[in-house]
Amino acid sequence: MGRLAHTVRWDITLQARNGFYLVTGLVLLIWAALLIPLPALDTEWLLPPLILSNLVVGGFYFVGAIVLLEKAEGSLLARAVTPLRGGEYLAARVISLSLLALVENLGMAALFRGAGFNPLPMAGGVVLGTALFCLAGLITVAPYGSINAYMLPSAAVAGLLALPTLSALARWESPLRYLHPLEPAMLLMQGAFRPLSAGELAYCLIAGALWTIALGRYALRACRRLTAEA
């Protein structure tokens, strides 16, 4: 636990030093400038897909940027000779980026809705979505050593992961959407504006846990490969 807490603190310091918090603040300001002047927005419909699209950057691409930065600086080699386990490395990434995502996206929800939303399911959806994007992002970035090689395949993966944003915006109702790994996160965020049924809540918890475990196993292998290659 001590190693994990220390690594989370170091990750937060690294993210702040490299401008991740600045980028997050700028994104929040841009969305506010774009959306606040628009009249009569249906924020109950718009906010969940908008926040999920934010997590593509705050989860998927941020973790990719961290790994590429560590490769460039050679810090993965330093980690390889420390007692830090792969699971702790992975958990620290997810925790630190989830904290950043919570600040940004709960702030966005409060900006547009004030107290007119339930923060618990919103926070659950943000954390679950960030975790899944982080795990998928680490799996995607692991084989690449440069930003140029990484960008094209990462765009394809990020686009597939963000499909629930399109189905939510289009209000597409189909059982097929429940097969997508990010649908539980989307549904939890929608639960901030309407009560979820017992079946919906069970789906979010069970499907979210299963997708997290599945992606976590592959991400852990990717962590071990990164350390071995360092």
LOKETOR-572271 format. One line per field, with one value per atom (N, C-alpha, C): residue in three letters; atom name; x, y, z. Coordinates in steps of 0.02 Angstrom, whole numbers, plus 50000, padded with zeros to 5 digits. Example, Ala and Ser with C-alpha at 12.3 -4.5 7.8 and 13.67 -1.06 7.14 Angstrom:
BEGIN
resn = [ALA,ALA,ALA,SER,SER,SER] $
name = [N,CA,C,N,CA,C] $
xx = [50660,50615,50660,50642,50684,50645] $
yy = [49716,49775,49835,49888,49947,50002] $
zz = [50390,50390,50390,50354,50357,50394] $
//
This chain:
BEGIN
resn = [MET,MET,MET,GLY,GLY,GLY,ARG,ARG,ARG,LEU,LEU,LEU,ALA,ALA,ALA,HIS,HIS,HIS,THR,THR,THR,VAL,VAL,VAL,ARG,ARG,ARG,TRP,TRP,TRP,ASP,ASP,ASP,ILE,ILE,ILE,THR,THR,THR,LEU,LEU,LEU,GLN,GLN,GLN,ALA,ALA,ALA,ARG,ARG,ARG,ASN,ASN,ASN,GLY,GLY,GLY,PHE,PHE,PHE,TYR,TYR,TYR,LEU,LEU,LEU,VAL,VAL,VAL,THR,THR,THR,GLY,GLY,GLY,LEU,LEU,LEU,VAL,VAL,VAL,LEU,LEU,LEU,LEU,LEU,LEU,ILE,ILE,ILE,TRP,TRP,TRP,ALA,ALA,ALA,ALA,ALA,ALA,LEU,LEU,LEU,LEU,LEU,LEU,ILE,ILE,ILE,PRO,PRO,PRO,LEU,LEU,LEU,PRO,PRO,PRO,ALA,ALA,ALA,LEU,LEU,LEU,ASP,ASP,ASP,THR,THR,THR,GLU,GLU,GLU,TRP,TRP,TRP,LEU,LEU,LEU,LEU,LEU,LEU,PRO,PRO,PRO,PRO,PRO,PRO,LEU,LEU,LEU,ILE,ILE,ILE,LEU,LEU,LEU,SER,SER,SER,ASN,ASN,ASN,LEU,LEU,LEU,VAL,VAL,VAL,VAL,VAL,VAL,GLY,GLY,GLY,GLY,GLY,GLY,PHE,PHE,PHE,TYR,TYR,TYR,PHE,PHE,PHE,VAL,VAL,VAL,GLY,GLY,GLY,ALA,ALA,ALA,ILE,ILE,ILE,VAL,VAL,VAL,LEU,LEU,LEU,LEU,LEU,LEU,GLU,GLU,GLU,LYS,LYS,LYS,ALA,ALA,ALA,GLU,GLU,GLU,GLY,GLY,GLY,SER,SER,SER,LEU,LEU,LEU,LEU,LEU,LEU,ALA,ALA,ALA,ARG,ARG,ARG,ALA,ALA,ALA,VAL,VAL,VAL,THR,THR,THR,PRO,PRO,PRO,LEU,LEU,LEU,ARG,ARG,ARG,GLY,GLY,GLY,GLY,GLY,GLY,GLU,GLU,GLU,TYR,TYR,TYR,LEU,LEU,LEU,ALA,ALA,ALA,ALA,ALA,ALA,ARG,ARG,ARG,VAL,VAL,VAL,ILE,ILE,ILE,SER,SER,SER,LEU,LEU,LEU,SER,SER,SER,LEU,LEU,LEU,LEU,LEU,LEU,ALA,ALA,ALA,LEU,LEU,LEU,VAL,VAL,VAL,GLU,GLU,GLU,ASN,ASN,ASN,LEU,LEU,LEU,GLY,GLY,GLY,MET,MET,MET,ALA,ALA,ALA,ALA,ALA,ALA,LEU,LEU,LEU,PHE,PHE,PHE,ARG,ARG,ARG,GLY,GLY,GLY,ALA,ALA,ALA,GLY,GLY,GLY,PHE,PHE,PHE,ASN,ASN,ASN,PRO,PRO,PRO,LEU,LEU,LEU,PRO,PRO,PRO,MET,MET,MET,ALA,ALA,ALA,GLY,GLY,GLY,GLY,GLY,GLY,VAL,VAL,VAL,VAL,VAL,VAL,LEU,LEU,LEU,GLY,GLY,GLY,THR,THR,THR,ALA,ALA,ALA,LEU,LEU,LEU,PHE,PHE,PHE,CYS,CYS,CYS,LEU,LEU,LEU,ALA,ALA,ALA,GLY,GLY,GLY,LEU,LEU,LEU,ILE,ILE,ILE,THR,THR,THR,VAL,VAL,VAL,ALA,ALA,ALA,PRO,PRO,PRO,TYR,TYR,TYR,GLY,GLY,GLY,SER,SER,SER,ILE,ILE,ILE,ASN,ASN,ASN,ALA,ALA,ALA,TYR,TYR,TYR,MET,MET,MET,LEU,LEU,LEU,PRO,PRO,PRO,SER,SER,SER,ALA,ALA,ALA,ALA,ALA,ALA,VAL,VAL,VAL,ALA,ALA,ALA,GLY,GLY,GLY,LEU,LEU,LEU,LEU,LEU,LEU,ALA,ALA,ALA,LEU,LEU,LEU,PRO,PRO,PRO,THR,THR,THR,LEU,LEU,LEU,SER,SER,SER,ALA,ALA,ALA,LEU,LEU,LEU,ALA,ALA,ALA,ARG,ARG,ARG,TRP,TRP,TRP,GLU,GLU,GLU,SER,SER,SER,PRO,PRO,PRO,LEU,LEU,LEU,ARG,ARG,ARG,TYR,TYR,TYR,LEU,LEU,LEU,HIS,HIS,HIS,PRO,PRO,PRO,LEU,LEU,LEU,GLU,GLU,GLU,PRO,PRO,PRO,ALA,ALA,ALA,MET,MET,MET,LEU,LEU,LEU,LEU,LEU,LEU,MET,MET,MET,GLN,GLN,GLN,GLY,GLY,GLY,ALA,ALA,ALA,PHE,PHE,PHE,ARG,ARG,ARG,PRO,PRO,PRO,LEU,LEU,LEU,SER,SER,SER,ALA,ALA,ALA,GLY,GLY,GLY,GLU,GLU,GLU,LEU,LEU,LEU,ALA,ALA,ALA,TYR,TYR,TYR,CYS,CYS,CYS,LEU,LEU,LEU,ILE,ILE,ILE,ALA,ALA,ALA,GLY,GLY,GLY,ALA,ALA,ALA,LEU,LEU,LEU,TRP,TRP,TRP,THR,THR,THR,ILE,ILE,ILE,ALA,ALA,ALA,LEU,LEU,LEU,GLY,GLY,GLY,ARG,ARG,ARG,TYR,TYR,TYR,ALA,ALA,ALA,LEU,LEU,LEU,ARG,ARG,ARG,ALA,ALA,ALA,CYS,CYS,CYS,ARG,ARG,ARG,ARG,ARG,ARG,LEU,LEU,LEU,THR,THR,THR,ALA,ALA,ALA,GLU,GLU,GLU,ALA,ALA,ALA] $
name = [N,CA,C,N,CA,C,N,CA,C,N,CA,C,N,CA,C,N,CA,C,N,CA,C,N,CA,C,N,CA,C,N,CA,C,N,CA,C,N,CA,C,N,CA,C,N,CA,C,N,CA,C,N,CA,C,N,CA,C,N,CA,C,N,CA,C,N,CA,C,N,CA,C,N,CA,C,N,CA,C,N,CA,C,N,CA,C,N,CA,C,N,CA,C,N,CA,C,N,CA,C,N,CA,C,N,CA,C,N,CA,C,N,CA,C,N,CA,C,N,CA,C,N,CA,C,N,CA,C,N,CA,C,N,CA,C,N,CA,C,N,CA,C,N,CA,C,N,CA,C,N,CA,C,N,CA,C,N,CA,C,N,CA,C,N,CA,C,N,CA,C,N,CA,C,N,CA,C,N,CA,C,N,CA,C,N,CA,C,N,CA,C,N,CA,C,N,CA,C,N,CA,C,N,CA,C,N,CA,C,N,CA,C,N,CA,C,N,CA,C,N,CA,C,N,CA,C,N,CA,C,N,CA,C,N,CA,C,N,CA,C,N,CA,C,N,CA,C,N,CA,C,N,CA,C,N,CA,C,N,CA,C,N,CA,C,N,CA,C,N,CA,C,N,CA,C,N,CA,C,N,CA,C,N,CA,C,N,CA,C,N,CA,C,N,CA,C,N,CA,C,N,CA,C,N,CA,C,N,CA,C,N,CA,C,N,CA,C,N,CA,C,N,CA,C,N,CA,C,N,CA,C,N,CA,C,N,CA,C,N,CA,C,N,CA,C,N,CA,C,N,CA,C,N,CA,C,N,CA,C,N,CA,C,N,CA,C,N,CA,C,N,CA,C,N,CA,C,N,CA,C,N,CA,C,N,CA,C,N,CA,C,N,CA,C,N,CA,C,N,CA,C,N,CA,C,N,CA,C,N,CA,C,N,CA,C,N,CA,C,N,CA,C,N,CA,C,N,CA,C,N,CA,C,N,CA,C,N,CA,C,N,CA,C,N,CA,C,N,CA,C,N,CA,C,N,CA,C,N,CA,C,N,CA,C,N,CA,C,N,CA,C,N,CA,C,N,CA,C,N,CA,C,N,CA,C,N,CA,C,N,CA,C,N,CA,C,N,CA,C,N,CA,C,N,CA,C,N,CA,C,N,CA,C,N,CA,C,N,CA,C,N,CA,C,N,CA,C,N,CA,C,N,CA,C,N,CA,C,N,CA,C,N,CA,C,N,CA,C,N,CA,C,N,CA,C,N,CA,C,N,CA,C,N,CA,C,N,CA,C,N,CA,C,N,CA,C,N,CA,C,N,CA,C,N,CA,C,N,CA,C,N,CA,C,N,CA,C,N,CA,C,N,CA,C,N,CA,C,N,CA,C,N,CA,C,N,CA,C,N,CA,C,N,CA,C,N,CA,C,N,CA,C,N,CA,C,N,CA,C,N,CA,C,N,CA,C,N,CA,C,N,CA,C,N,CA,C,N,CA,C,N,CA,C,N,CA,C,N,CA,C,N,CA,C,N,CA,C,N,CA,C,N,CA,C,N,CA,C,N,CA,C,N,CA,C,N,CA,C,N,CA,C,N,CA,C,N,CA,C,N,CA,C,N,CA,C,N,CA,C,N,CA,C,N,CA,C,N,CA,C,N,CA,C,N,CA,C,N,CA,C,N,CA,C,N,CA,C,N,CA,C,N,CA,C,N,CA,C,N,CA,C,N,CA,C,N,CA,C,N,CA,C,N,CA,C,N,CA,C,N,CA,C,N,CA,C,N,CA,C,N,CA,C,N,CA,C,N,CA,C,N,CA,C] $
xx = [50042,50000,50043,50100,50145,50174,50194,50221,50169,50107,50054,50039,50034,50020,50076,50138,50195,50193,50175,50174,50117,50059,50004,50025,50059,50083,50133,50177,50226,50191,50142,50105,50071,50039,50006,50056,50115,50167,50191,50200,50222,50171,50108,50055,50050,50056,50054,50114,50173,50234,50231,50197,50194,50131,50095,50041,49974,49965,49902,49846,49861,49809,49793,49843,49830,49786,49800,49759,49687,49680,49613,49574,49607,49574,49555,49598,49583,49524,49522,49466,49400,49401,49341,49319,49367,49351,49324,49352,49329,49256,49241,49173,49125,49146,49103,49090,49143,49136,49091,49094,49054,48981,48968,48901,48859,48890,48851,48809,48836,48795,48735,48735,48680,48618,48560,48499,48468,48437,48393,48425,48486,48519,48486,48477,48453,48513,48536,48598,48591,48531,48522,48539,48525,48542,48614,48639,48704,48763,48756,48815,48847,48809,48842,48887,48863,48909,48965,48952,49005,49060,49041,49090,49128,49092,49127,49178,49162,49210,49270,49260,49316,49364,49337,49378,49423,49407,49453,49520,49519,49581,49608,49565,49588,49607,49586,49605,49649,49623,49657,49722,49717,49775,49823,49798,49843,49888,49860,49903,49952,49931,49977,50034,50018,50070,50119,50093,50136,50185,50160,50204,50256,50237,50285,50337,50316,50362,50412,50387,50431,50481,50458,50504,50558,50538,50587,50638,50615,50659,50698,50679,50713,50691,50636,50615,50585,50564,50540,50596,50658,50715,50726,50717,50724,50670,50609,50555,50568,50602,50614,50657,50697,50741,50715,50653,50621,50575,50553,50507,50436,50422,50355,50330,50272,50242,50203,50193,50155,50085,50052,49984,49982,50034,50037,50048,50092,50104,50039,50004,49941,49888,49881,49832,49846,49910,49928,49908,49918,49897,49821,49783,49710,49686,49714,49692,49707,49768,49787,49748,49738,49699,49625,49600,49530,49517,49564,49556,49553,49597,49597,49531,49508,49445,49385,49386,49331,49327,49385,49386,49359,49382,49361,49287,49264,49197,49142,49156,49106,49101,49158,49156,49114,49121,49081,49006,48989,48919,48890,48929,48906,48899,48944,48942,48877,48854,48794,48730,48735,48675,48669,48722,48720,48715,48664,48652,48600,48583,48529,48550,48592,48611,48634,48632,48654,48729,48772,48844,48871,48835,48862,48866,48810,48817,48861,48861,48905,48978,48996,49065,49082,49034,49046,49058,49019,49028,49094,49114,49178,49236,49235,49290,49293,49236,49235,49259,49234,49254,49328,49354,49425,49468,49447,49485,49488,49431,49430,49471,49466,49505,49580,49598,49669,49697,49659,49682,49690,49639,49643,49699,49709,49762,49831,49841,49906,49919,49867,49875,49893,49862,49873,49942,49966,50029,50090,50082,50139,50186,50161,50207,50245,50228,50254,50304,50355,50407,50407,50363,50361,50290,50279,50212,50188,50234,50215,50188,50220,50197,50132,50123,50066,50001,50004,49944,49891,49909,49859,49822,49858,49821,49783,49809,49773,49708,49708,49646,49592,49611,49563,49534,49577,49554,49510,49532,49493,49424,49422,49358,49310,49335,49293,49269,49313,49294,49243,49244,49198,49131,49117,49054,48992,48992,48932,48913,48961,48943,48898,48912,48870,48801,48798,48733,48691,48723,48685,48660,48702,48681,48626,48631,48580,48519,48522,48468,48450,48502,48494,48480,48423,48403,48409,48457,48467,48502,48484,48519,48593,48613,48683,48729,48702,48746,48770,48733,48753,48814,48835,48895,48959,48952,49010,49040,49106,49136,49124,49111,49101,49027,48982,48911,48893,48923,48907,48924,48981,49000,48950,48930,48882,48815,48792,48728,48731,48788,48795,48791,48823,48821,48750,48714,48644,48602,48625,48590,48597,48640,48644,48583,48544,48487,48420,48422,48360,48376,48327,48339,48354,48403,48418,48377,48352,48317,48366,48340,48384,48422,48389,48423,48478,48466,48517,48577,48563,48617,48658,48624,48659,48702,48676,48715,48777,48770,48828,48882,48861,48909,48943,48903,48930,48971,48941,48977,49038,49032,49090,49146,49130,49182,49214,49174,49201,49247,49226,49269,49333,49328,49388,49437,49411,49455,49487,49446,49473,49527,49513,49562,49622,49608,49662,49713,49690,49736,49783,49754,49796,49842,49816,49857,49915,49904,49957,50012,49993,50043,50082,50046,50079,50129,50111,50157,50221,50211,50270,50313,50282,50319,50358,50327,50361,50423,50416,50472,50527,50507,50557,50595,50560,50592,50636,50621,50661,50733] $
yy = [49939,50000,50063,50061,50118,50133,50080,50090,50119,50094,50119,50192,50211,50281,50326,50304,50344,50351,50298,50301,50346,50344,50388,50461,50477,50546,50566,50521,50536,50546,50505,50512,50580,50600,50665,50721,50716,50766,50767,50708,50703,50733,50718,50745,50821,50847,50920,50953,50922,50950,50952,50904,50900,50931,50969,51010,50976,50915,50880,50918,50948,50985,51050,51079,51139,51124,51069,51047,51035,51001,50987,51051,51100,51164,51200,51197,51230,51196,51130,51094,51115,51119,51139,51210,51255,51323,51326,51285,51285,51260,51205,51180,51232,51266,51317,51374,51396,51451,51432,51368,51345,51334,51307,51282,51329,51368,51411,51462,51492,51541,51511,51445,51414,51409,51429,51428,51359,51346,51288,51222,51210,51147,51091,51033,50974,50939,50964,50938,50866,50845,50776,50728,50748,50708,50718,50781,50798,50781,50791,50786,50717,50661,50596,50581,50589,50577,50629,50690,50741,50723,50701,50681,50619,50570,50510,50528,50575,50596,50630,50666,50695,50642,50585,50532,50500,50507,50483,50517,50583,50620,50607,50616,50612,50543,50491,50423,50391,50383,50345,50380,50444,50478,50502,50519,50539,50481,50420,50364,50347,50355,50345,50394,50458,50509,50495,50471,50456,50401,50347,50291,50312,50349,50372,50418,50459,50503,50462,50411,50368,50331,50309,50275,50323,50385,50434,50453,50458,50479,50422,50359,50301,50284,50314,50301,50231,50199,50130,50084,50099,50059,50066,50127,50138,50100,50100,50064,49989,49963,49891,49865,49908,49885,49904,49928,49944,49887,49885,49833,49842,49896,49910,49855,49827,49774,49803,49761,49783,49805,49769,49786,49853,49868,49933,49990,49978,50028,50044,49991,49998,50033,50012,50042,50116,50134,50204,50247,50221,50258,50270,50217,50222,50270,50264,50306,50380,50395,50465,50497,50462,50490,50492,50446,50449,50510,50526,50585,50649,50652,50709,50713,50656,50654,50673,50653,50671,50746,50778,50851,50885,50864,50897,50886,50825,50809,50822,50813,50835,50911,50944,51016,51037,51000,51016,51005,50950,50937,50991,51012,51064,51131,51143,51205,51212,51156,51159,51143,51106,51085,51110,51140,51160,51098,51098,51039,50993,51003,50965,50899,50862,50795,50755,50690,50645,50632,50656,50650,50579,50535,50467,50426,50417,50380,50416,50483,50519,50503,50505,50489,50417,50371,50301,50291,50325,50320,50349,50405,50437,50392,50364,50321,50257,50226,50165,50180,50234,50252,50267,50305,50321,50258,50213,50151,50110,50103,50064,50097,50164,50199,50194,50198,50193,50124,50072,50004,49992,50013,50005,50048,50108,50151,50122,50091,50061,50001,49961,49904,49929,49984,50009,50039,50077,50113,50068,50012,49970,49952,49934,49913,49970,50033,50088,50129,50153,50192,50265,50286,50355,50377,50442,50470,50460,50464,50457,50387,50336,50268,50254,50288,50274,50306,50365,50405,50371,50342,50314,50254,50204,50149,50170,50219,50242,50277,50313,50347,50296,50241,50189,50157,50141,50110,50158,50221,50271,50282,50282,50290,50233,50172,50115,50118,50138,50142,50197,50249,50305,50297,50239,50228,50242,50228,50243,50318,50362,50433,50445,50411,50420,50389,50330,50298,50338,50369,50410,50474,50506,50568,50554,50497,50479,50447,50435,50401,50335,50298,50233,50180,50149,50098,50029,49990,49922,49882,49818,49776,49769,49780,49772,49821,49879,49928,49905,49859,49834,49788,49771,49729,49771,49837,49880,49890,49888,49893,49960,50014,50079,50095,50050,50063,50065,50022,50028,50097,50125,50192,50244,50239,50286,50282,50222,50213,50240,50230,50257,50334,50365,50438,50462,50424,50442,50435,50390,50382,50442,50489,50551,50595,50581,50623,50587,50521,50482,50420,50394,50334,50274,50235,50173,50117,50073,50014,49966,49918,49868,49828,49813,49777,49818,49883,49926,49933,49940,49947,49882,49825,49761,49753,49773,49770,49813,49875,49920,49889,49862,49835,49772,49726,49661,49670,49703,49712,49756,49808,49851,49813,49771,49732,49682,49649,49599,49630,49688,49722,49748,49772,49796,49740,49682,49624,49601,49596,49571,49618,49683,49730,49735,49728,49732,49676,49617,49561,49575,49601,49617,49676,49726,49784,49764,49716,49693,49659,49620,49590,49644,49697,49752,49787,49795,49825,49783,49718,49673,49676,49682,49687,49752,49806,49871,49868,49837,49832,49788,49733,49688,49721,49761,49794,49852,49880,49936,49914] $
zz = [50000,50000,50000,50037,50039,49971,49934,49867,49820,49826,49783,49797,49861,49878,49853,49862,49839,49763,49727,49654,49630,49664,49646,49654,49711,49721,49667,49649,49597,49530,49515,49452,49448,49503,49504,49493,49525,49515,49443,49414,49344,49297,49309,49267,49271,49332,49341,49307,49315,49286,49210,49180,49107,49078,49118,49091,49085,49114,49107,49142,49199,49235,49199,49168,49128,49068,49034,48977,49000,49057,49084,49097,49127,49140,49076,49026,48962,48927,48930,48900,48932,48999,49035,49016,49009,48989,48918,48874,48804,48800,48835,48834,48863,48917,48946,48898,48864,48816,48757,48737,48680,48699,48758,48773,48816,48859,48903,48864,48810,48774,48737,48727,48689,48733,48708,48750,48755,48812,48822,48801,48825,48810,48850,48817,48852,48883,48940,48969,48994,49012,49033,48977,48915,48857,48835,48841,48811,48856,48922,48965,48967,48974,48976,48915,48853,48797,48793,48814,48814,48863,48922,48972,48951,48921,48898,48844,48800,48749,48781,48837,48873,48899,48919,48947,48895,48831,48779,48787,48799,48809,48879,48930,48999,49023,48988,49006,48954,48894,48841,48819,48800,48773,48827,48886,48939,48960,48967,48987,48931,48868,48813,48814,48829,48833,48890,48947,49004,48986,48955,48938,48887,48836,48786,48817,48865,48900,48941,48975,49015,48971,48913,48867,48844,48827,48802,48856,48919,48973,49003,48986,49015,49085,49109,49178,49186,49131,49137,49159,49138,49160,49235,49260,49332,49371,49344,49377,49378,49327,49321,49378,49409,49463,49532,49535,49599,49620,49684,49705,49679,49642,49619,49573,49590,49550,49491,49440,49381,49399,49444,49463,49499,49539,49574,49525,49477,49424,49387,49369,49332,49375,49438,49483,49494,49501,49511,49452,49392,49332,49333,49347,49346,49400,49461,49516,49503,49483,49473,49417,49362,49306,49322,49363,49384,49428,49473,49514,49471,49421,49376,49337,49313,49275,49318,49382,49427,49437,49448,49457,49395,49336,49275,49261,49264,49238,49288,49353,49402,49402,49389,49381,49321,49266,49207,49221,49254,49269,49315,49365,49409,49373,49326,49288,49249,49219,49177,49215,49270,49304,49376,49402,49472,49516,49559,49602,49572,49509,49478,49448,49483,49461,49522,49515,49569,49560,49604,49592,49599,49635,49647,49583,49546,49483,49432,49432,49387,49402,49466,49486,49470,49481,49464,49390,49348,49277,49254,49284,49266,49285,49345,49368,49325,49313,49272,49201,49172,49104,49100,49149,49150,49156,49201,49210,49145,49112,49050,48995,48989,48939,48955,49019,49039,49021,49038,49025,48950,48912,48839,48810,48838,48814,48826,48884,48898,48853,48841,48795,48725,48704,48637,48628,48679,48671,48682,48717,48736,48679,48619,48565,48532,48546,48507,48548,48513,48546,48527,48481,48460,48448,48453,48444,48373,48324,48254,48240,48266,48255,48293,48349,48393,48370,48338,48328,48285,48228,48183,48215,48240,48272,48334,48371,48431,48412,48357,48336,48319,48287,48270,48333,48381,48444,48483,48489,48526,48494,48427,48393,48409,48410,48426,48499,48544,48614,48627,48586,48597,48562,48533,48498,48540,48606,48646,48645,48632,48628,48568,48512,48453,48463,48492,48502,48551,48602,48649,48617,48577,48543,48493,48459,48410,48443,48508,48545,48512,48497,48463,48517,48512,48560,48528,48553,48528,48581,48589,48637,48622,48559,48539,48576,48594,48626,48694,48725,48791,48787,48727,48719,48719,48715,48711,48782,48788,48856,48891,48853,48885,48898,48877,48889,48964,49007,49079,49107,49085,49109,49084,49021,48993,49031,49045,49079,49151,49185,49252,49251,49202,49197,49181,49141,49128,49191,49236,49300,49346,49328,49367,49356,49304,49286,49288,49298,49304,49346,49381,49420,49375,49393,49357,49388,49345,49369,49401,49439,49470,49417,49361,49307,49275,49265,49236,49283,49347,49395,49399,49398,49400,49337,49279,49217,49223,49248,49254,49299,49355,49403,49376,49349,49327,49263,49213,49150,49159,49200,49213,49245,49294,49328,49281,49240,49194,49142,49114,49064,49097,49158,49193,49206,49227,49240,49175,49122,49058,49031,49028,49002,49050,49115,49164,49155,49138,49126,49068,49013,48955,48969,49007,49024,49069,49114,49157,49117,49067,49023,48985,48964,48929,48975,49040,49088,49095,49099,49106,49043,48985,48923,48920,48943,48945,48989,49048,49094,49065,49034,49004,48947,48907,48850,48872,48932,48956,48973] $
//
